[in-house]
Amino acid sequence: MKIGTKLYSVITLMAFVVIVVGGTGFYAARINHESLTTVYIDRVEPLEQLKNVSDMYAVNIVDTTHKTGDGTVSWADARKNVAEAQKTVTRKWQDYLATYLDPEEKKLVDQTFPLMKKADEAVARLSAILVKEDRDELRQFAATELYPAIDPLTQNIAALVDIQLVVAKQEFRKSEFYYHQGKRFSILLISVGLLISLTFAFLIVRELLKELGGEPAYVHQIARTVADGDLSITVTVDDDKNGSVLWAMKVMVQELRNLISDKDAKNLQLQNMGKELDERIAELETTLEQVNQLEGIIPICMYCHKIRDDQQSWQQLEKYISAHTDAQFSHGMCPDCVKIQMGKLDKIRLG
């Protein structure tokens, strides 16, 4: 596998881990958002609506009735409070019914309808008494009919409030469960991803160092030194890295040294050959000068064969030639002279 492919594999793996972790976090955030939405819209708002309904019955109606009977609240204010309570109860109850109701909650709501109808009938009669402004009848009605009609209703409403709290707690636990599950899964995925990424990174770095043969900075230093023409540097590389870039550079440096050494030897040989050639040329020039000295007309005695030199003196033929050339003479007799000389000797001996 190529180095580039390995690097891209590590990057792809890390990107995949990031995407999965991000997706897990997004999913957990969505679950938490849905849980919070459910808690707020289907539990917190209904809780507030049920509380308002309960307060309207317990405070604006029952408490107003009690205070009106004691004379601390005027009849007009009492009628106003009761009318506002009826409007608020109707509006808040309808808002509550528009929210999501689980089966247990719906069952309790069905039980609340007849109790609310009975309570509304008691409130209608209370309104009539307030119009008549009969304090004794109001006190008697509050004690015998109003409390018995409203108290069961407020108890059912309290039960509905408890359901909101129970379901909200369940949603909280559900959100908490998904949070912990997502956290554990993310930690596991991050750990596995890091382990695999670090393993791949270690293998890639080791492979790169193996192919380079050493640290990148050292390889760069060697390359720069060789590029500058300095071959005196010593390339240090382990023998087991004979296929690395650094090993190839070591071989290249040695080959360049050998080439330069061969070049120097050949240059020296050429210099020596040049010197020898100069010497030969000098010898040839000297010889040529000597030959040139023997060129032209040489004056020679027709009897003794002496030769006249440039100083007008006569020299033996042998001496003249020896002085102007490298030739040497050895004396002997030709056959004709032998006959002549031997004849002379015979004459002298006989004579």
Wavefront OBJ file of the C-alpha trace (Angstrom):
o trace
v 0.000 0.000 0.000
v 1.331 3.444 -0.937
v 2.156 6.014 1.743
v -0.439 8.410 0.314
v -3.121 5.721 0.495
v -2.217 5.009 4.121
v -2.347 8.697 5.030
v -5.712 9.105 3.309
v -6.951 6.016 5.148
v -6.030 7.538 8.516
v -7.668 10.849 7.574
v -10.793 9.025 6.362
v -10.946 6.984 9.558
v -10.607 10.060 11.751
v -13.237 11.872 9.677
v -15.551 8.875 10.055
v -15.033 8.897 13.827
v -15.783 12.626 13.945
v -18.921 12.159 11.840
v -20.176 9.256 13.949
v -19.407 11.064 17.218
v -21.074 14.195 15.867
v -24.049 12.162 14.660
v -24.323 10.468 18.040
v -24.188 13.818 19.783
v -26.783 15.227 17.386
v -29.054 12.244 18.004
v -28.651 12.570 21.776
v -29.314 16.311 21.529
v -32.445 15.640 19.487
v -33.687 13.094 22.035
v -33.015 15.555 24.853
v -34.752 18.319 22.927
v -37.782 16.123 22.317
v -37.848 15.160 25.988
v -37.579 18.782 27.081
v -40.275 19.752 24.576
v -42.521 17.008 25.911
v -41.839 18.032 29.496
v -42.513 21.711 28.809
v -45.454 21.546 26.386
v -47.198 18.421 27.673
v -46.255 18.671 31.381
v -45.084 22.109 32.515
v -47.790 24.084 30.699
v -50.554 21.642 31.754
v -49.202 21.862 35.298
v -49.624 25.636 35.188
v -53.093 25.286 33.626
v -54.271 22.783 36.257
v -52.870 24.985 39.012
v -54.850 27.953 37.678
v -58.055 25.864 37.571
v -57.477 24.651 41.127
v -56.666 28.175 42.343
v -59.790 29.585 40.717
v -61.975 27.102 42.589
v -60.038 27.236 45.870
v -59.267 30.983 46.010
v -61.498 33.027 43.721
v -64.595 31.006 44.484
v -64.310 29.274 47.878
v -62.165 31.921 49.555
v -64.265 34.759 48.115
v -67.418 33.034 49.365
v -65.902 32.701 52.820
v -64.752 36.335 52.954
v -68.040 37.601 51.591
v -69.886 35.694 54.306
v -67.630 37.360 56.870
v -68.220 40.767 55.304
v -64.571 41.407 54.331
v -65.368 41.313 50.584
v -68.177 43.303 49.052
v -70.951 41.681 47.091
v -69.860 43.412 43.890
v -66.282 42.233 44.253
v -67.481 38.745 45.048
v -69.613 38.591 41.911
v -66.669 39.925 39.893
v -64.239 37.370 41.346
v -66.593 34.478 40.726
v -67.286 35.573 37.134
v -63.552 35.908 36.390
v -62.942 32.520 37.991
v -65.513 30.879 35.734
v -63.976 32.395 32.595
v -60.458 31.441 33.661
v -61.475 27.878 34.560
v -63.169 27.371 31.182
v -60.175 28.757 29.205
v -57.446 26.952 31.147
v -59.339 23.674 31.175
v -59.782 23.769 27.396
v -56.074 24.576 26.984
v -55.218 21.624 29.161
v -57.453 19.255 27.183
v -55.645 20.341 23.970
v -52.333 18.899 25.262
v -51.231 15.270 24.992
v -52.972 13.029 27.511
v -51.544 9.593 28.265
v -54.049 6.755 28.970
v -53.908 7.064 32.750
v -54.295 10.827 32.526
v -57.204 10.524 30.085
v -58.963 8.126 32.419
v -58.636 10.579 35.300
v -59.883 13.417 33.040
v -62.983 11.381 32.225
v -63.614 11.063 35.948
v -63.156 14.812 36.393
v -65.858 15.898 33.911
v -68.886 14.967 36.114
v -67.174 16.474 39.166
v -66.548 19.703 37.271
v -70.163 19.746 36.060
v -71.366 19.391 39.633
v -68.965 22.117 40.769
v -70.136 24.441 37.978
v -73.744 23.907 39.044
v -72.791 24.868 42.596
v -70.956 27.957 41.272
v -74.052 28.939 39.274
v -76.182 28.753 42.418
v -73.481 30.727 44.268
v -73.740 33.453 41.660
v -77.489 33.626 42.226
v -77.023 33.977 45.981
v -74.450 36.738 45.414
v -76.962 38.568 43.290
v -79.564 38.311 46.074
v -76.888 39.363 48.596
v -78.261 37.052 51.286
v -75.403 36.517 53.747
v -77.101 33.796 55.855
v -78.014 31.757 52.820
v -74.457 32.234 51.532
v -72.950 30.861 54.725
v -75.307 27.880 54.770
v -74.682 27.165 51.065
v -70.914 27.319 51.485
v -70.972 24.862 54.376
v -73.467 22.343 53.008
v -73.166 22.405 49.215
v -70.212 24.445 47.902
v -67.386 22.677 49.764
v -68.740 19.142 49.085
v -69.041 20.010 45.343
v -65.634 21.621 44.863
v -63.457 19.526 47.173
v -63.627 16.249 45.095
v -62.871 18.284 41.983
v -59.783 19.876 43.479
v -58.626 16.431 44.618
v -58.899 15.106 41.039
v -57.082 18.150 39.752
v -54.349 17.514 42.339
v -54.123 13.937 41.042
v -53.743 15.274 37.508
v -50.965 17.566 38.773
v -49.223 14.537 40.296
v -49.426 12.762 36.945
v -47.653 15.708 35.277
v -44.859 15.463 37.835
v -44.579 11.669 37.416
v -44.451 11.863 33.620
v -41.974 14.764 33.751
v -39.769 12.653 35.996
v -40.051 9.735 33.558
v -39.054 11.989 30.665
v -36.119 13.261 32.698
v -34.949 9.709 33.379
v -35.385 8.839 29.710
v -33.317 11.871 28.682
v -30.716 11.013 31.313
v -30.573 7.411 30.052
v -30.005 8.505 26.453
v -27.420 11.030 27.620
v -25.388 8.407 29.474
v -25.775 5.887 26.647
v -24.643 8.457 24.096
v -21.742 9.517 26.293
v -20.561 5.928 26.796
v -20.902 5.169 23.088
v -19.049 8.368 22.134
v -16.237 7.619 24.590
v -15.964 4.058 23.266
v -15.993 5.224 19.653
v -13.436 7.962 20.317
v -11.184 5.502 22.152
v -11.377 2.907 19.385
v -10.897 5.581 16.717
v -7.886 7.040 18.510
v -6.375 3.598 19.030
v -6.769 2.659 15.373
v -5.598 6.099 14.187
v -2.540 6.017 16.448
v -1.733 2.486 15.282
v -1.987 3.514 11.628
v 0.012 6.681 12.297
v 2.742 4.684 14.054
v 2.950 2.182 11.192
v 3.033 4.944 8.590
v 5.734 6.902 10.428
v 7.793 3.740 10.855
v 7.382 2.906 7.170
v 8.365 6.449 6.174
v 11.457 6.357 8.381
v 12.322 2.945 6.970
v 12.042 4.188 3.405
v 13.954 7.363 4.202
v 16.588 5.476 6.217
v 16.739 8.162 8.916
v 15.171 11.320 10.215
v 13.829 13.642 7.471
v 15.992 16.513 8.739
v 19.151 14.375 8.434
v 18.175 13.206 4.935
v 17.583 16.843 3.939
v 20.978 17.848 5.359
v 22.750 15.109 3.364
v 20.914 16.039 0.161
v 21.734 19.729 0.607
v 25.412 18.992 1.311
v 25.740 16.767 -1.767
v 23.907 19.352 -3.888
v 26.476 21.936 -2.772
v 29.231 19.669 -4.129
v 30.682 18.541 -0.801
v 31.381 14.802 -1.065
v 33.505 14.643 2.063
v 30.432 14.076 4.199
v 29.968 10.660 5.820
v 26.479 9.197 5.328
v 25.521 7.147 8.391
v 22.851 4.518 7.753
v 22.168 1.076 9.213
v 23.000 -1.960 7.077
v 19.442 -3.304 7.377
v 18.144 -0.200 5.528
v 19.816 -0.995 2.225
v 16.661 -0.163 0.289
v 16.166 3.308 1.790
v 16.702 6.745 0.281
v 19.590 7.399 2.666
v 21.295 4.156 1.612
v 20.905 5.160 -2.047
v 22.435 8.546 -1.227
v 25.336 6.806 0.515
v 25.939 4.667 -2.579
v 25.614 7.739 -4.794
v 28.179 9.669 -2.742
v 30.623 6.740 -2.944
v 30.088 6.385 -6.697
v 30.642 10.110 -7.170
v 33.841 9.863 -5.132
v 35.006 6.957 -7.324
v 34.196 8.896 -10.485
v 36.093 11.931 -9.259
v 39.024 9.738 -8.173
v 39.109 8.069 -11.620
v 38.902 11.490 -13.233
v 41.827 12.754 -11.148
v 43.872 9.648 -12.019
v 43.156 10.093 -15.716
v 44.014 13.786 -15.495
v 47.327 12.902 -13.839
v 47.987 10.307 -16.524
v 47.222 12.869 -19.214
v 49.570 15.341 -17.510
v 52.364 12.731 -17.450
v 51.710 11.854 -21.063
v 51.832 15.581 -21.876
v 55.190 15.907 -20.168
v 56.550 12.863 -22.039
v 55.197 14.293 -25.267
v 56.893 17.625 -24.539
v 60.171 15.808 -23.904
v 59.862 13.859 -27.148
v 59.077 17.057 -29.018
v 62.134 18.695 -27.435
v 64.278 15.709 -28.473
v 62.889 15.818 -31.987
v 63.493 19.533 -32.194
v 67.120 19.016 -31.017
v 67.597 16.244 -33.527
v 66.074 18.391 -36.213
v 68.477 21.194 -35.353
v 71.409 18.767 -35.581
v 70.127 17.443 -38.887
v 69.693 20.994 -40.115
v 73.379 21.604 -39.252
v 74.421 18.860 -41.703
v 72.262 20.235 -44.472
v 73.775 22.284 -47.328
v 77.315 22.047 -48.935
v 80.027 20.713 -46.567
v 83.600 21.639 -47.564
v 85.765 18.465 -47.547
v 89.382 17.825 -48.638
v 89.459 15.677 -51.726
v 92.643 13.929 -50.515
v 92.522 13.596 -46.677
v 88.768 14.032 -46.407
v 89.014 16.599 -43.584
v 86.061 18.958 -43.243
v 86.200 22.713 -42.794
v 83.903 23.997 -40.015
v 82.286 27.403 -39.486
v 85.512 28.674 -37.776
v 87.502 27.865 -40.965
v 89.461 25.089 -39.222
v 89.902 21.616 -40.706
v 88.689 18.620 -38.684
v 88.767 14.927 -39.191
v 85.552 13.648 -40.760
v 84.786 11.473 -37.763
v 85.302 14.284 -35.277
v 83.102 16.710 -37.260
v 80.196 14.318 -37.575
v 80.472 13.266 -33.904
v 80.331 16.960 -32.852
v 77.218 17.701 -34.884
v 75.285 14.443 -34.437
v 74.850 11.645 -31.958
v 76.658 9.264 -34.286
v 79.740 7.356 -33.037
v 82.405 5.770 -35.190
v 84.022 2.344 -35.030
v 87.009 1.773 -37.314
v 87.352 -1.177 -39.585
v 88.391 -2.048 -43.184
v 86.268 -2.676 -46.177
v 87.170 -5.642 -48.448
v 88.678 -3.447 -51.132
v 90.984 -1.685 -48.666
v 91.940 -5.026 -47.169
v 93.143 -6.215 -50.600
v 95.035 -2.994 -51.188
v 96.690 -2.913 -47.789
v 97.465 -6.604 -47.795
v 99.108 -6.116 -51.226
v 101.225 -3.356 -49.855
v 102.311 -5.521 -46.921
v 103.226 -8.381 -49.204
v 105.370 -6.066 -51.335
v 107.155 -4.771 -48.265
v 107.727 -8.315 -46.941
v 109.057 -9.580 -50.234
v 110.967 -6.635 -51.024
l 1 2 3 4 5 6 7 8 9 10 11 12 13 14 15 16 17 18 19 20 21 22 23 24 25 26 27 28 29 30 31 32 33 34 35 36 37 38 39 40 41 42 43 44 45 46 47 48 49 50 51 52 53 54 55 56 57 58 59 60 61 62 63 64 65 66 67 68 69 70 71 72 73 74 75 76 77 78 79 80 81 82 83 84 85 86 87 88 89 90 91 92 93 94 95 96 97 98 99 100 101 102 103 104 105 106 107 108 109 110 111 112 113 114 115 116 117 118 119 120 121 122 123 124 125 126 127 128 129 130 131 132 133 134 135 136 137 138 139 140 141 142 143 144 145 146 147 148 149 150 151 152 153 154 155 156 157 158 159 160 161 162 163 164 165 166 167 168 169 170 171 172 173 174 175 176 177 178 179 180 181 182 183 184 185 186 187 188 189 190 191 192 193 194 195 196 197 198 199 200 201 202 203 204 205 206 207 208 209 210 211 212 213 214 215 216 217 218 219 220 221 222 223 224 225 226 227 228 229 230 231 232 233 234 235 236 237 238 239 240 241 242 243 244 245 246 247 248 249 250 251 252 253 254 255 256 257 258 259 260 261 262 263 264 265 266 267 268 269 270 271 272 273 274 275 276 277 278 279 280 281 282 283 284 285 286 287 288 289 290 291 292 293 294 295 296 297 298 299 300 301 302 303 304 305 306 307 308 309 310 311 312 313 314 315 316 317 318 319 320 321 322 323 324 325 326 327 328 329 330 331 332 333 334 335 336 337 338 339 340 341 342 343 344 345 346 347 348 349 350 351
